[in-house]
Amino acid sequence: MINPFRPLIAGINMFVESLRMAIANITANKLRSFLTILGIMIGVTAVIALITTISGVSSSISDSFTSMGAGSITVSTPGSDLKSGLSSEDLDDIAALENVQGVTPSVSLSVKAARNGVSETGITVSGVNEYYFINKPDALESGRSINPIDIADMSRVCMIGSDVMESFFYGVNPIGQTIYLAGVQFTVVGILAEDTDTSIASIMSGTPDILMPYTTAMKMNSQNLVTGITVYMNNPDDTEDVKTLLEEHLDALFSFEDDTYTITTMESIESTMDTMLSMMSALLAGIASIALIVGGIGIMNMMLTSVTERTVEIGLKKAIGAEPGQIQIQFLIESFLLSMIGGVTGVVLGLVVSAAMCSVMGTNFTINYGAIALGVGFSAAVGIIFGWSPARKASKLSPIDALRRM
């Protein structure tokens, strides 16, 4: 009785024998095999390291955006000829909208600061209200924050950051001390914690050195209307609803004129950033893939050399009955092994390099399984594609011509 599994067993035996011979040939030419593997390894390492590192950067940026802008919307109102900003009444109306928790106006200016003969220009000042600190309870390091009385009285009080403190109050407790801003005397009432301003606006313009009542800042800036606000919501999930209400309210406020205001949400910034990082990742991966192609050419070169060196061996195999397909599979397996050894090694090295880069940059290290699949898959494809031609050449060798070279 004929064993129905005989062809399968024969095929497995042939594959195992071809695999054994491929490993033997690779180990017999260690230096040449290593140099061939090196090209694939460098390419995969570059692809994995770049994509994984960018994924980590993207994850860190996403986490930062979530912590910075969850539940807030920034509105810029350059206005029109008829209305060029928002009044205090307008701010109250916006604060009264459904799902809005509160509104913080933002007035920015750059001034010259001076104290005890020391002066600096380009000091950035931001005018805010008391609600700013309700949403940022960790903003105050010591002293007190700006309160409603300061806003109503346009008090000449301010809160300073660490850079201003080091420049003008080194070795001195600044609370209760005075400093001149644009020639006007201010009393320091509070010290800001490091990295205080985490609003969307601060991402665009940088963190201010000094905070003061927005009414005082408007007076110093000779302006009567606010052109920038941050709107806080009761629930971050209400962002789109609040944005719609804001658009309707501002459209009516500015007589439905175009380009009178801009609404920016953290989600829109994050989406734009993700798109940019994805494009950068694809571009860098494409550039790194060139190394893989170069490595594939190296595999083809080695396999062609191997076919030439093993012409007699191929002739003998064909003379004793080896099929062309068996010869072809043997060389394809060898090419595939070379590529996969380089690919797997490259994945490991790429992850190590990426982890080191993320550690140096202080970003999250996130394993990108898509990048690993891409690296391994590309390596397999390179091994098969660039090994096909040498394998086919070997399978077509005439046994008579091959044996003549003995």
Backbone torsions as a table, in degrees:
resi	resn	phi	psi	omega
1	MET	NA	132.4	-177.5
2	ILE	-77.6	130.9	178.8
3	ASN	-73.1	117.4	-177.6
4	PRO	-67.0	-18.4	-178.5
5	PHE	-93.2	3.7	-176.6
6	ARG	-60.9	-45.8	178.3
7	PRO	-61.4	-37.6	179.6
8	LEU	-65.6	-43.9	179.2
9	ILE	-62.8	-41.2	179.1
10	ALA	-63.3	-40.5	179.0
11	GLY	-64.9	-40.6	178.9
12	ILE	-65.1	-43.4	179.0
13	ASN	-60.9	-41.9	179.6
14	MET	-63.6	-41.9	179.9
15	PHE	-63.7	-44.9	-179.7
16	VAL	-62.0	-42.1	179.8
17	GLU	-66.0	-41.2	178.1
18	SER	-64.1	-38.7	178.4
19	LEU	-65.0	-42.5	178.8
20	ARG	-61.8	-43.2	-179.2
21	MET	-68.8	-35.9	177.9
22	ALA	-64.3	-44.0	178.3
23	ILE	-63.4	-41.2	-179.7
24	ALA	-63.0	-41.2	-179.6
25	ASN	-68.8	-37.1	179.0
26	ILE	-65.6	-44.6	-179.1
27	THR	-72.3	-24.4	179.1
28	ALA	-72.3	-23.5	178.9
29	ASN	-121.5	66.9	-170.7
30	LYS	-60.0	-49.4	-176.2
31	LEU	-64.5	-45.7	-179.5
32	ARG	-64.9	-40.1	179.2
33	SER	-65.3	-41.7	-180.0
34	PHE	-62.3	-44.5	-179.7
35	LEU	-65.0	-33.5	177.8
36	THR	-69.8	-44.5	178.6
37	ILE	-63.9	-33.4	-175.1
38	LEU	-57.6	-40.2	-179.3
39	GLY	-62.1	-45.6	177.7
40	ILE	-64.8	-42.1	-177.1
41	MET	-61.5	-44.2	179.7
42	ILE	-63.9	-42.9	-179.6
43	GLY	-62.5	-47.5	-179.7
44	VAL	-66.4	-40.2	177.5
45	THR	-57.9	-45.3	-179.7
46	ALA	-63.3	-44.6	-179.0
47	VAL	-63.2	-49.6	-178.3
48	ILE	-63.3	-46.3	-177.2
49	ALA	-62.2	-45.2	-177.1
50	LEU	-67.9	-49.6	-177.1
51	ILE	-65.9	-42.4	-179.1
52	THR	-66.9	-40.3	179.0
53	THR	-64.7	-43.4	178.8
54	ILE	-65.5	-36.1	175.9
55	SER	-62.1	-40.7	177.8
56	GLY	-64.4	-42.7	177.4
57	VAL	-62.3	-43.7	179.1
58	SER	-61.5	-41.3	179.0
59	SER	-64.2	-41.6	179.6
60	SER	-65.2	-42.8	179.1
61	ILE	-63.5	-41.6	179.2
62	SER	-62.2	-42.9	178.6
63	ASP	-63.8	-40.4	179.8
64	SER	-65.3	-42.9	179.4
65	PHE	-62.6	-40.2	-179.2
66	THR	-63.1	-42.8	-179.1
67	SER	-73.9	-29.5	-176.3
68	MET	-81.5	-41.2	-169.0
69	GLY	-121.7	13.5	179.4
70	ALA	-62.6	123.3	176.7
71	GLY	81.6	21.0	179.0
72	SER	-137.5	151.3	177.6
73	ILE	-132.4	136.1	176.3
74	THR	-100.8	133.1	-179.5
75	VAL	-122.6	126.4	174.5
76	SER	-109.5	129.2	-174.4
77	THR	-126.2	75.5	176.1
78	PRO	-63.0	-25.3	175.6
79	GLY	75.3	-157.8	-177.8
80	SER	-138.4	-171.3	178.1
81	ASP	-64.7	-29.7	-178.4
82	LEU	-81.1	-35.4	-178.3
83	LYS	-148.1	122.3	-170.7
84	SER	-109.9	12.6	179.7
85	GLY	174.3	-163.6	-177.4
86	LEU	-115.4	134.9	176.8
87	SER	-89.1	174.3	177.7
88	SER	-60.8	-36.4	178.2
89	GLU	-66.0	-38.4	177.9
90	ASP	-63.4	-39.2	179.0
91	LEU	-64.0	-40.5	178.4
92	ASP	-64.3	-39.0	179.4
93	ASP	-65.0	-41.1	179.5
94	ILE	-67.1	-39.8	179.5
95	ALA	-64.6	-23.2	-178.7
96	ALA	-87.2	-3.6	179.7
97	LEU	-65.2	154.8	-178.1
98	GLU	-62.3	137.6	178.8
99	ASN	70.4	4.1	176.9
100	VAL	-90.9	127.0	-179.2
101	GLN	-85.8	-36.5	-179.9
102	GLY	179.3	172.0	-177.4
103	VAL	-131.1	135.3	174.4
104	THR	-117.7	115.7	175.7
105	PRO	-74.5	156.4	178.5
106	SER	-133.4	120.8	177.4
107	VAL	-123.0	119.4	-175.5
108	SER	-112.7	143.2	174.9
109	LEU	-155.0	162.1	178.0
110	SER	-118.0	128.5	-173.3
111	VAL	-131.3	170.5	171.2
112	LYS	-98.2	127.3	178.7
113	ALA	-106.3	143.5	-178.7
114	ALA	-146.8	146.9	175.3
115	ARG	-166.4	127.6	176.4
116	ASN	50.8	44.6	176.8
117	GLY	83.4	-5.2	177.5
118	VAL	-101.5	131.5	-179.8
119	SER	-139.7	151.6	177.2
120	GLU	-143.6	140.8	175.9
121	THR	-101.6	165.0	177.2
122	GLY	75.0	23.4	176.3
123	ILE	-75.7	124.1	-177.6
124	THR	-86.2	131.1	-178.4
125	VAL	-122.9	137.6	176.9
126	SER	-125.3	129.1	177.1
127	GLY	-94.0	127.1	-177.6
128	VAL	-133.9	176.3	175.0
129	ASN	-113.4	-177.4	-176.3
130	GLU	-66.2	-23.8	-177.6
131	TYR	-69.5	-22.5	177.1
132	TYR	-55.0	-40.8	-175.0
133	PHE	-84.2	-19.3	175.0
134	ILE	-66.4	-37.3	-179.8
135	ASN	-87.6	-9.1	178.0
136	LYS	-131.0	71.6	-176.1
137	PRO	-63.4	-21.1	-179.2
138	ASP	-92.2	6.4	-176.6
139	ALA	-70.3	-29.8	-175.6
140	LEU	-92.0	123.7	176.4
141	GLU	-90.2	-44.3	176.7
142	SER	-156.8	164.2	-176.6
143	GLY	85.0	-146.8	178.5
144	ARG	-129.7	165.7	178.2
145	SER	-97.6	178.0	178.1
146	ILE	-75.5	134.7	-175.6
147	ASN	-118.3	172.6	-178.1
148	PRO	-59.2	-31.5	178.5
149	ILE	-65.0	-39.8	177.2
150	ASP	-60.9	-39.8	-179.3
151	ILE	-66.5	-47.7	-176.8
152	ALA	-65.9	-39.2	-176.0
153	ASP	-89.6	-1.5	-174.5
154	MET	51.0	48.4	-175.9
155	SER	-63.9	147.8	178.1
156	ARG	-92.9	67.9	176.9
157	VAL	-124.0	157.0	-178.7
158	CYS	-151.6	163.5	173.7
159	MET	-120.7	134.9	-173.2
160	ILE	-113.5	152.7	175.7
161	GLY	-89.9	177.8	-175.4
162	SER	-64.5	-35.4	-179.2
163	ASP	-65.8	-43.5	178.5
164	VAL	-65.9	-38.5	179.8
165	MET	-62.9	-42.6	179.3
166	GLU	-68.4	-33.9	-178.3
167	SER	-75.8	-37.4	-171.7
168	PHE	-115.9	-16.6	-175.7
169	PHE	-131.6	35.9	-178.0
170	TYR	-62.5	123.2	179.4
171	GLY	76.6	7.0	-178.1
172	VAL	-127.8	140.0	174.6
173	ASN	-72.4	114.8	-173.5
174	PRO	-75.3	-16.7	-177.1
175	ILE	-61.7	123.8	-179.0
176	GLY	89.1	-9.3	178.4
177	GLN	-82.3	164.9	-179.3
178	THR	-110.4	154.1	176.1
179	ILE	-147.2	144.9	-179.3
180	TYR	-97.9	124.9	177.4
181	LEU	-118.6	116.7	-175.8
182	ALA	54.7	35.9	177.7
183	GLY	81.8	1.2	-179.1
184	VAL	-106.9	134.6	-177.7
185	GLN	-79.2	129.4	178.0
186	PHE	-124.5	149.8	175.6
187	THR	-103.3	130.4	178.6
188	VAL	-79.2	122.0	-178.8
189	VAL	-112.9	-11.7	-178.2
190	GLY	-158.7	158.2	177.6
191	ILE	-116.2	129.5	-178.6
192	LEU	-81.4	141.9	174.9
193	ALA	-71.1	159.9	179.8
194	GLU	-62.4	144.2	178.9
195	ASP	54.0	47.3	-176.5
196	THR	-68.9	-54.3	-171.6
197	ASP	-80.2	106.6	179.9
198	THR	-117.4	30.3	177.8
199	SER	-82.0	168.1	178.2
200	ILE	-60.8	-39.2	-178.3
201	ALA	-61.4	-36.1	-178.2
202	SER	-67.5	-26.9	177.1
203	ILE	-64.0	-37.9	-177.5
204	MET	-79.5	-41.0	-171.0
205	SER	-111.0	-7.2	-179.3
206	GLY	93.9	161.5	-178.4
207	THR	-79.0	131.9	-178.9
208	PRO	-70.8	154.4	177.5
209	ASP	-81.7	-30.9	-174.5
210	ILE	-137.8	141.6	172.0
211	LEU	-114.3	142.8	177.5
212	MET	-146.9	168.8	176.1
213	PRO	-56.7	135.7	-175.5
214	TYR	-65.2	-28.3	177.8
215	THR	-66.6	-38.0	177.0
216	THR	-67.3	-41.5	179.2
217	ALA	-64.2	-37.8	178.5
218	MET	-65.5	-39.5	179.0
219	LYS	-64.4	-41.9	178.2
220	MET	-66.8	-30.7	-177.6
221	ASN	-90.4	0.9	-179.9
222	SER	55.5	45.4	177.6
223	GLN	-129.2	149.8	-177.7
224	ASN	-108.4	-15.0	-176.4
225	LEU	-124.4	151.4	179.2
226	VAL	-91.5	134.9	-179.1
227	THR	-111.0	2.3	178.4
228	GLY	-150.6	133.7	178.9
229	ILE	-140.2	158.7	170.3
230	THR	-116.9	125.2	-178.5
231	VAL	-102.8	125.5	179.5
232	TYR	-103.6	143.3	-176.4
233	MET	-111.0	158.2	176.8
234	ASN	-67.9	-34.2	-177.1
235	ASN	-139.8	127.1	179.3
236	PRO	-55.9	-25.5	179.8
237	ASP	-69.8	-12.9	-178.8
238	ASP	-88.6	8.5	-173.7
239	THR	-53.1	-50.7	-176.3
240	GLU	-66.7	-38.4	178.7
241	ASP	-64.6	-44.6	179.9
242	VAL	-66.5	-38.0	178.4
243	LYS	-61.1	-42.3	178.2
244	THR	-62.7	-44.4	178.3
245	LEU	-63.1	-40.5	178.4
246	LEU	-62.3	-44.1	179.7
247	GLU	-60.4	-44.5	179.6
248	GLU	-63.9	-42.9	-178.3
249	HIS	-67.6	-44.2	-178.0
250	LEU	-71.1	-34.4	175.9
251	ASP	-58.6	-45.8	179.4
252	ALA	-68.6	-36.2	-177.7
253	LEU	-66.9	-36.6	-178.3
254	PHE	-104.9	27.0	173.1
255	SER	57.0	32.5	175.6
256	PHE	59.5	26.6	176.0
257	GLU	-80.3	151.9	-179.2
258	ASP	-80.1	154.8	173.7
259	ASP	56.2	36.5	178.8
260	THR	-100.0	-12.7	178.2
261	TYR	-156.2	160.1	176.9
262	THR	-134.7	129.2	178.2
263	ILE	-109.9	127.2	-178.9
264	THR	-124.4	125.6	175.8
265	THR	-108.4	157.2	178.4
266	MET	-62.8	-32.4	-179.8
267	GLU	-63.4	-38.6	-179.6
268	SER	-68.5	-39.7	177.9
269	ILE	-65.4	-44.2	-178.9
270	GLU	-64.1	-39.8	179.0
271	SER	-63.3	-43.5	177.9
272	THR	-62.6	-43.3	179.7
273	MET	-63.8	-41.8	178.7
274	ASP	-62.5	-39.5	178.2
275	THR	-63.5	-43.9	179.2
276	MET	-63.7	-43.2	179.9
277	LEU	-66.8	-36.8	177.9
278	SER	-64.8	-42.5	177.5
279	MET	-63.7	-42.2	178.8
280	MET	-64.4	-40.8	179.1
281	SER	-62.4	-44.3	179.6
282	ALA	-64.2	-40.6	-179.9
283	LEU	-64.4	-47.4	-178.9
284	LEU	-66.8	-38.2	177.7
285	ALA	-63.9	-38.5	177.2
286	GLY	-62.9	-42.5	178.6
287	ILE	-65.1	-43.7	-179.8
288	ALA	-65.4	-29.2	-179.0
289	SER	-66.4	-19.8	176.8
290	ILE	-60.1	-36.7	177.3
291	ALA	-62.7	-34.7	177.4
292	LEU	-66.2	-39.5	178.6
293	ILE	-65.7	-41.5	176.7
294	VAL	-61.3	-41.1	176.9
295	GLY	-63.0	-37.8	177.1
296	GLY	-63.0	-39.0	176.9
297	ILE	-64.0	-36.9	176.8
298	GLY	-63.1	-39.7	177.3
299	ILE	-63.5	-44.3	179.4
300	MET	-60.5	-42.9	-179.7
301	ASN	-61.9	-44.3	179.9
302	MET	-64.9	-41.9	-177.9
303	MET	-67.5	-37.8	175.9
304	LEU	-63.8	-40.8	177.1
305	THR	-63.8	-41.2	180.0
306	SER	-63.7	-39.4	178.2
307	VAL	-62.2	-43.2	-179.6
308	THR	-63.8	-43.6	-178.1
309	GLU	-68.8	-27.6	-173.8
310	ARG	-108.2	25.8	-179.6
311	THR	-58.6	-43.8	-179.0
312	VAL	-63.8	-44.8	179.1
313	GLU	-58.0	-43.2	179.8
314	ILE	-64.5	-40.2	179.2
315	GLY	-62.9	-42.6	179.3
316	LEU	-63.4	-42.3	-179.8
317	LYS	-62.7	-41.7	-178.9
318	LYS	-71.5	-31.3	-179.3
319	ALA	-68.7	-29.4	-178.9
320	ILE	-96.8	9.7	170.0
321	GLY	113.8	6.6	179.2
322	ALA	-67.8	133.5	179.2
323	GLU	-78.1	152.7	176.6
324	PRO	-56.8	-35.9	179.6
325	GLY	-64.3	-35.7	178.9
326	GLN	-66.5	-41.4	177.3
327	ILE	-62.9	-43.7	-178.2
328	GLN	-63.5	-43.7	180.0
329	ILE	-62.4	-39.5	-179.7
330	GLN	-59.1	-45.4	-178.3
331	PHE	-73.6	-33.3	176.2
332	LEU	-65.1	-40.2	178.1
333	ILE	-62.1	-41.1	179.2
334	GLU	-64.1	-44.3	178.3
335	SER	-63.7	-41.8	-179.8
336	PHE	-64.6	-41.8	179.3
337	LEU	-61.7	-46.1	178.6
338	LEU	-56.9	-45.7	-177.9
339	SER	-67.2	-42.8	-176.8
340	MET	-71.0	-34.4	175.3
341	ILE	-61.3	-45.2	176.9
342	GLY	-64.6	-38.7	-178.4
343	GLY	-66.6	-48.1	-178.9
344	VAL	-65.2	-42.8	177.2
345	THR	-62.0	-40.1	179.0
346	GLY	-64.1	-37.1	178.1
347	VAL	-62.2	-46.9	-179.7
348	VAL	-62.5	-48.1	179.8
349	LEU	-64.2	-38.2	179.2
350	GLY	-62.1	-41.3	178.1
351	LEU	-66.3	-39.1	178.2
352	VAL	-64.5	-45.5	179.3
353	VAL	-63.4	-42.8	179.9
354	SER	-63.6	-42.6	178.5
355	ALA	-60.7	-40.6	178.8
356	ALA	-66.1	-42.8	-180.0
357	MET	-65.3	-42.2	178.8
358	CYS	-64.6	-36.6	178.7
359	SER	-65.6	-42.6	179.7
360	VAL	-65.3	-40.7	-178.0
361	MET	-82.4	-10.6	179.8
362	GLY	73.1	28.7	179.6
363	THR	-107.9	169.6	178.7
364	ASN	-69.0	140.0	172.0
365	PHE	-99.6	112.9	-177.8
366	THR	-122.8	122.1	178.7
367	ILE	-69.9	123.3	179.8
368	ASN	-98.2	100.5	-176.8
369	TYR	-67.8	-26.8	175.3
370	GLY	-64.3	-39.9	178.4
371	ALA	-66.2	-39.6	178.2
372	ILE	-63.2	-45.3	178.3
373	ALA	-61.7	-39.8	178.9
374	LEU	-63.7	-45.1	-179.0
375	GLY	-63.8	-47.5	-179.5
376	VAL	-67.4	-43.7	179.8
377	GLY	-63.2	-41.3	179.1
378	PHE	-65.7	-38.0	178.7
379	SER	-63.3	-44.6	178.8
380	ALA	-61.8	-43.1	-179.9
381	ALA	-63.6	-41.7	179.3
382	VAL	-61.7	-44.1	-179.6
383	GLY	-61.5	-40.7	-178.0
384	ILE	-74.8	-46.7	-176.2
385	ILE	-65.6	-48.6	-176.8
386	PHE	-80.5	-13.1	175.5
387	GLY	-93.0	-10.8	-176.0
388	TRP	-65.0	-47.7	-177.1
389	SER	-62.5	-49.2	176.9
390	PRO	-61.3	-38.0	-179.7
391	ALA	-65.6	-39.8	179.7
392	ARG	-68.4	-36.7	177.3
393	LYS	-62.4	-41.9	179.7
394	ALA	-64.7	-40.1	-176.9
395	SER	-69.3	-21.5	-177.2
396	LYS	-95.8	-1.0	179.6
397	LEU	-62.5	135.8	176.7
398	SER	-77.2	128.6	-179.5
399	PRO	-59.3	-34.7	-179.4
400	ILE	-66.3	-47.1	179.7
401	ASP	-64.0	-38.0	-178.8
402	ALA	-66.8	-40.6	-176.7
403	LEU	-74.2	-20.6	177.4
404	ARG	-66.0	-21.8	-178.3
405	ARG	-82.9	-0.1	178.5
406	MET	-68.5	NA	NA
